[in-house]
Amino acid sequence: MARAGRLALVLGASAAALVLVPLAGGAEARHGSGAVAVPDRLAGYSHLMADVSAAPPGRAVALYQHGFGVELLDAPQAVVLAADDDVYRRLGAAESRGGAETQGDPGPMLLSPDGLHVALGDHDSRAADLGIVDLGSGDLTSYDLPEARSVIPVAWAPDGSRVAYVSDGTATNPYAGGPVVGDLVVLDLASGETSPVPGGIDVSVAAFSPDGDELAMQRSSGSGGLAVVDLSSGAVRRVDAVGRLAGPDAWSPDGSLLALAGPSELSFVEPGGAGAPLTLARPDLDGILGWTGSREVAVLESSGSDDATITAYGLDGGSRPLTAIRDLGSYGVGRLQLASGLIADLQVRPAGSPDHGPWPPAFRIGVALVVGLVVALLAALVTRRRRPTTG
């Protein structure tokens, strides 16, 4: 009987080990080298998605929040999509920076132009810092900042060497009904030094110029509205235009235009304010996701109560669909970002089977325990039935 029990335990432990084997390998970075393209539809919500820290995706073409609110086992996720394959990973470092003020959503996050890093902030923190996640290794580096209660990354320099953020001495609320504003500061990642931006008071949005020498900033109307600052000289010039800066990638690749979002249209103006603006009349657009060509922008637009589409619009006319997003009624998608340095001439490919990586450790351990127990019980029953009788 003891021998049968030992055999059952050995078989059960072996079965459990087979389930746990992928956990032993640790993080293994992907180094995709294929052409950058987006799938023609995003994968659905997954409860079994690996974290960036456990299975790094390599460079990413998109970062977004999947799901809103918390119901039963569902939770809002920060998700990165690899630039050259259907590889999806959760960004737990962003999710851990959420709190009561975010209503369970991930904290502030911003994808770098090359898709290799994500900057992380916090709406309510006792120790101000900016986190940088390396998507190639899964490592998180924290940069201590001057005293502040909230830190929101708003723009990456095109070469990835600096991050502009807004900070405030009090906690900020992303659901207060208006834009989050603060003092605009630039962090140099190589030295760790911070530099307040001249005129950067009550700023909500910022965008670096393509050469990184200037910074466009959207200030509250009482602080001067839209302005451009020369980062070397500190000179600030106001831009007289209708609308607000349309995101961290508002500056066109050739530096000739700034994208502005108005109540019923997108407009494109010269950074100096001269010339008549170009307009793109789309009342459902809130900003741009980046430039997919010298005169083509990617936007997120609703295509129905349960669907949305990432669409590329030419400033001279014409459009092309890029990615469809389904099932928004169950799991909304928001805060969508594209890696601005990777999407020139962005192409579309048929979506394949999504790679969510190895199961999360807690789930895998639970499955291993169940499998091990079931195998051990079956082995014990079979061994007991085959035991010879003595007469």
C-alpha positions in Angstrom: 0.0 0.0 0.0 2.9 2.4 0.8 4.4 1.6 -2.5 1.2 2.4 -4.3 0.9 5.7 -2.4 4.5 6.6 -3.4 3.8 5.8 -7.0 0.7 8.0 -7.0 2.6 10.9 -5.4 5.4 10.6 -8.0 2.9 10.6 -10.9 1.0 13.5 -9.5 4.1 15.5 -8.9 5.4 14.8 -12.4 2.1 15.9 -14.0 2.2 19.1 -11.9 5.8 19.7 -13.0 4.9 19.5 -16.6 2.4 22.3 -16.1 4.9 24.4 -14.2 7.9 24.0 -16.6 7.4 27.3 -18.5 7.6 29.2 -15.2 11.2 28.2 -14.7 12.6 29.9 -17.8 12.0 33.5 -16.5 11.7 36.5 -18.8 12.9 36.0 -22.4 12.9 39.1 -24.6 11.5 38.9 -28.1 13.5 40.7 -30.7 11.2 41.1 -33.7 12.8 42.2 -36.9 9.8 42.1 -39.3 8.2 45.1 -40.9 6.0 47.2 -38.7 2.3 46.5 -39.4 -0.9 46.4 -37.4 -3.5 43.5 -37.5 -6.7 44.4 -39.1 -8.5 43.8 -35.8 -7.4 43.8 -32.2 -7.6 40.7 -30.1 -10.3 40.3 -27.5 -10.0 40.7 -23.8 -7.9 37.9 -22.1 -7.7 36.9 -18.5 -4.7 34.8 -19.2 -2.3 37.3 -20.6 1.4 37.3 -19.5 3.0 40.4 -18.0 5.7 42.3 -19.7 8.1 41.5 -16.8 7.6 37.7 -17.4 7.6 37.6 -21.2 8.8 40.9 -22.8 7.2 41.6 -26.2 10.1 43.7 -27.6 9.2 46.8 -29.5 5.5 47.7 -29.5 3.4 49.4 -32.1 0.5 50.2 -29.7 -0.4 50.7 -26.0 -3.9 50.9 -24.8 -6.3 50.3 -21.9 -8.6 47.3 -22.3 -11.7 47.3 -20.1 -13.2 49.8 -17.8 -14.5 49.3 -14.3 -14.2 46.1 -12.3 -16.8 43.4 -12.5 -16.3 39.9 -11.0 -13.0 38.6 -12.3 -12.6 41.4 -14.9 -10.1 44.2 -14.4 -8.9 47.1 -16.5 -5.7 46.1 -18.3 -2.8 48.1 -19.7 -1.9 46.2 -22.9 1.0 46.5 -25.4 0.9 45.1 -28.9 4.1 44.0 -30.5 5.1 45.8 -33.7 5.6 42.8 -36.0 3.4 40.0 -34.7 0.1 39.3 -32.8 1.9 39.4 -29.4 -0.1 41.0 -26.6 1.3 41.6 -23.1 -0.1 43.2 -19.9 1.8 46.1 -18.4 1.4 45.4 -14.7 3.8 48.2 -13.8 1.2 50.7 -15.2 -1.7 48.9 -13.5 0.0 49.0 -10.1 0.2 52.8 -10.3 -3.6 53.1 -10.4 -5.6 53.9 -7.3 -8.9 55.1 -6.1 -8.4 58.3 -8.1 -8.2 56.3 -11.3 -11.3 54.2 -10.5 -9.3 51.0 -10.9 -7.7 52.0 -14.3 -4.0 51.8 -14.9 -2.0 54.9 -14.0 -0.6 57.4 -16.5 1.4 55.8 -19.3 3.0 56.9 -22.5 4.6 54.8 -25.3 7.9 56.0 -26.7 8.3 56.9 -30.4 10.5 53.8 -31.1 8.0 51.5 -29.2 10.8 50.2 -26.9 9.8 52.0 -23.7 6.8 53.2 -21.7 6.9 56.1 -19.3 4.8 55.8 -16.1 3.5 58.4 -13.8 1.0 58.6 -10.9 -2.0 60.8 -10.1 -1.4 60.6 -6.4 2.0 59.6 -5.0 3.9 60.6 -1.8 7.2 60.3 -3.6 7.4 61.8 -7.1 9.0 59.7 -9.7 8.8 58.7 -13.3 9.1 55.0 -14.2 10.5 53.8 -17.5 9.7 50.2 -18.6 12.0 48.6 -21.1 9.8 46.4 -23.3 12.8 44.4 -24.5 13.8 43.2 -21.1 10.8 43.9 -18.9 13.0 46.0 -16.5 11.6 49.0 -14.7 13.8 52.0 -14.0 12.6 54.7 -11.6 13.7 58.4 -11.8 13.3 60.5 -8.6 11.8 63.9 -9.4 11.4 67.2 -7.6 8.7 67.2 -5.0 5.2 66.8 -6.4 2.1 64.9 -5.6 1.2 64.0 -9.2 3.3 63.2 -12.3 1.8 62.8 -15.7 4.1 62.0 -18.7 2.8 64.0 -21.7 5.4 63.8 -24.5 8.6 61.9 -25.6 11.4 63.5 -27.5 11.7 61.9 -31.0 15.0 60.3 -30.1 13.7 58.9 -26.8 16.3 60.8 -24.7 13.8 63.0 -22.8 10.3 62.9 -21.4 8.1 65.9 -20.8 5.7 65.6 -17.9 3.3 67.8 -16.0 3.4 67.9 -12.2 1.3 69.4 -9.5 1.6 69.8 -5.7 -1.8 68.2 -5.2 -3.3 64.9 -6.3 -5.0 65.0 -9.7 -8.2 63.4 -10.8 -8.5 62.2 -14.4 -12.3 62.0 -14.0 -12.9 65.5 -12.7 -14.5 66.6 -16.0 -11.6 68.6 -17.4 -8.0 68.2 -18.6 -5.4 67.5 -16.0 -3.0 70.4 -15.8 0.3 71.2 -14.1 3.7 72.6 -14.5 5.6 71.4 -17.5 9.0 69.8 -16.9 11.5 67.9 -19.1 13.4 64.9 -17.7 16.8 64.0 -19.3 17.0 60.2 -19.1 20.8 60.0 -19.4 21.6 62.4 -16.6 18.4 62.2 -14.6 18.2 66.0 -14.5 15.0 67.9 -14.7 14.4 71.3 -16.4 11.2 73.4 -15.9 9.9 74.6 -19.3 9.7 78.4 -19.6 6.1 79.5 -19.7 5.0 76.0 -18.9 2.2 76.9 -16.4 -1.2 75.1 -16.3 -0.2 72.8 -19.2 -2.3 69.8 -20.2 -0.8 68.6 -23.5 2.7 68.9 -25.1 4.4 67.8 -28.3 8.1 67.9 -29.3 9.1 69.2 -32.7 10.6 66.5 -35.0 14.2 67.8 -34.3 13.5 67.9 -30.5 14.5 71.6 -30.3 11.1 73.0 -29.6 8.1 72.0 -27.5 4.5 73.0 -28.3 2.3 73.2 -25.2 -1.4 73.6 -24.6 -2.0 75.9 -21.6 -5.2 77.0 -20.0 -6.7 80.1 -21.6 -5.8 82.1 -18.6 -2.1 81.1 -19.0 -1.8 82.0 -22.7 -3.4 79.1 -24.6 -1.3 77.4 -27.3 2.4 78.3 -27.4 5.8 77.0 -28.7 9.0 77.3 -26.6 12.5 77.1 -27.9 14.2 74.7 -25.4 17.7 76.1 -25.9 16.9 79.8 -25.6 13.8 79.7 -23.5 11.9 82.0 -26.0 8.2 81.5 -25.9 5.9 82.5 -28.8 2.1 82.3 -28.7 0.2 80.5 -31.6 -3.1 82.2 -32.4 -5.3 79.4 -33.6 -8.7 77.9 -32.8 -8.6 74.5 -31.0 -6.3 72.7 -28.7 -3.1 70.7 -29.3 -4.2 67.3 -30.6 -1.9 65.1 -28.5 1.8 64.3 -28.0 2.3 63.6 -31.8 0.6 66.7 -33.0 3.7 68.0 -34.8 3.9 66.8 -38.4 7.1 64.8 -39.4 8.5 67.6 -41.5 7.8 70.2 -38.7 5.5 72.3 -41.0 2.1 71.7 -39.2 0.6 71.4 -35.8 -2.6 69.3 -35.4 -5.4 70.9 -33.3 -8.6 69.4 -32.1 -11.7 71.6 -32.2 -15.3 71.0 -31.2 -16.2 69.6 -34.7 -13.0 69.2 -36.6 -9.3 68.7 -36.7 -7.3 71.6 -38.0 -3.7 71.8 -39.1 -1.8 75.1 -38.7 1.7 76.3 -39.1 3.7 76.4 -35.8 4.2 80.2 -36.3 0.4 80.7 -36.8 0.8 82.0 -40.3 -1.3 80.8 -43.3 -4.9 79.4 -43.4 -5.4 76.2 -41.5 -6.3 72.9 -43.2 -9.3 71.3 -41.8 -10.6 67.7 -41.4 -14.3 67.9 -40.5 -14.8 64.9 -38.2 -17.0 65.7 -35.2 -16.3 62.4 -33.4 -12.5 62.8 -33.3 -10.7 64.0 -30.2 -7.1 64.0 -31.4 -4.6 62.1 -33.5 -2.7 58.9 -32.8 0.2 59.9 -35.0 1.3 60.6 -38.6 1.2 57.6 -41.0 2.6 59.7 -43.8 3.8 63.3 -44.4 0.2 64.3 -44.9 -1.8 61.5 -43.4 -2.9 61.1 -39.8 -4.2 58.1 -37.8 -7.3 58.7 -35.7 -9.6 56.6 -33.6 -13.2 56.9 -34.5 -16.4 55.2 -33.5 -18.0 53.0 -36.2 -21.0 51.9 -34.1 -22.1 51.5 -30.5 -20.0 48.4 -30.1 -17.2 49.0 -32.6 -14.5 51.5 -33.4 -11.8 51.8 -36.1 -8.3 53.2 -36.3 -8.4 55.0 -39.6 -5.8 56.9 -41.6 -7.0 60.2 -43.1 -5.2 62.1 -45.8 -5.1 65.9 -45.3 -5.8 66.2 -49.1 -8.6 63.8 -49.0 -9.1 60.0 -48.9 -9.0 57.5 -46.0 -8.1 53.9 -45.3 -9.1 51.7 -42.4 -6.3 50.2 -40.4 -7.6 48.3 -37.4 -11.1 47.3 -36.2 -11.9 47.1 -32.5 -14.9 45.0 -31.6 -17.0 44.2 -28.5 -16.6 47.6 -26.9 -19.9 47.1 -25.1 -18.3 44.4 -23.0 -14.7 45.6 -22.8 -14.0 49.2 -23.9 -10.7 50.3 -25.4 -9.3 53.7 -24.4 -6.2 55.7 -24.1 -4.9 54.2 -27.3 -1.4 55.2 -28.4 0.8 54.3 -31.4 4.6 54.4 -31.6 4.9 57.5 -33.6 8.4 56.7 -34.9 7.3 53.4 -36.3 4.1 54.2 -38.2 5.3 56.0 -41.3 3.6 54.3 -44.2 2.0 51.9 -41.7 0.6 48.8 -43.4 -2.2 46.4 -42.3 -1.9 42.6 -42.2 -4.6 40.0 -41.5 -4.9 39.3 -37.7 -3.5 35.9 -36.7 -4.0 33.9 -33.5 -3.1 36.1 -30.6 0.0 35.2 -28.5 -0.8 36.0 -24.9 2.4 34.4 -23.6 2.6 31.9 -20.7 -0.2 31.8 -18.3 0.2 34.0 -15.2 2.1 32.2 -12.4 -0.9 32.2 -9.9 -3.2 30.6 -12.5 -0.5 28.1 -13.6 0.2 27.1 -10.0 -3.5 26.5 -9.4 -3.9 24.4 -12.5 -0.7 22.4 -11.6 -2.1 21.6 -8.1 -5.4 20.5 -9.6 -3.8 18.4 -12.3 -1.4 16.8 -9.8 -4.1 15.9 -7.3 -6.3 14.4 -10.1 -3.4 12.3 -11.5 -2.4 11.2 -8.0 -6.0 10.1 -7.1 -6.4 8.2 -10.4 -3.1 6.5 -10.0 -4.0 5.5 -6.4 -7.3 4.1 -7.5 -5.8 2.1 -10.4 -3.0 0.7 -8.3 -5.5 -0.3 -5.6 -7.7 -2.2 -8.0 -4.7 -4.1 -9.5 -3.3 -5.1 -6.1 -3.2 -9.0 -5.9 -5.3 -10.7 -3.4 -4.0 -13.3 -0.9 -5.9 -16.5 -0.2 
